[in-house]
C-alpha cells in the first residue's frame, strides 16, 4: 500500500484483520440462513443481509461485526457515494512514485450501530476491490483532509448511534475500482456495492 507522509500529517494503510464469523454452533438470523456468532442474538427489527449480496449506492446491508473476541454488534452500512478525486488533493503530501500515479476514490458511508455492543473507535472492514481481484483497506488519514473528512467511527459509538464516514482509497495506476466490499467473513461472503 502506498504511504503518504508529511511532518504534521501521516497517512498509513490500515492494517485490517479479516474477521471470520463462524456458523458452527450459531443460529440462523431471522430465518434468513445468515450465520451469526455463537450466543449472539440479532436485535429485534434487524434482518441480516446474506453474504454475496451485490448492492448499489444508497442501498443498506446489515451484518454482525465482531471486534476481537468480546464485542459483537449488528451494524447497518450504507454506501451513499463513491466519488473519484484527484491526486492534486494530496499536493501537501510527499507521495512515492506509485502513489503519484494512483487514482483517489472517496467513499461516503453511513453506519448505524444496531446493538448490543459499543463499537467506539473500531476500524470497519470496508475494502476497495479492483479489477485485478485485489482488495485493500482504506488509507488512514491522521489530521484534517477536507476532501474526505471523518474517516473513522467516533470514540464512543453505542447502540442506536449513527455515523457518517468518508474513506480514502488510492487505486493503483492501470486498475479500475470494481466495487466497495464489506467483508466480515470470507471473501466469497463479502457484501459489495458497485459504483
Buried (B, 14 or more C-beta within 10 A) or exposed (E): BBBBEEEEBBBBBBEBEEBEBEBEEBBEBBEEEBBBBEEBEBBEEBBBBBBEBEBEBEBBBBBBBBBEEEBBBBBBBBBBEBEEBEBEBBEEBEBEEEBEBBBBBBBBBBBBBBBBBBBBEBBBBBBBBBEEEEBBBBBBBEEEBEBBEBBBBEEEBBBEBEBEBBBBBBBBEEBEBBBBBBBBBEEEBBBBBBB
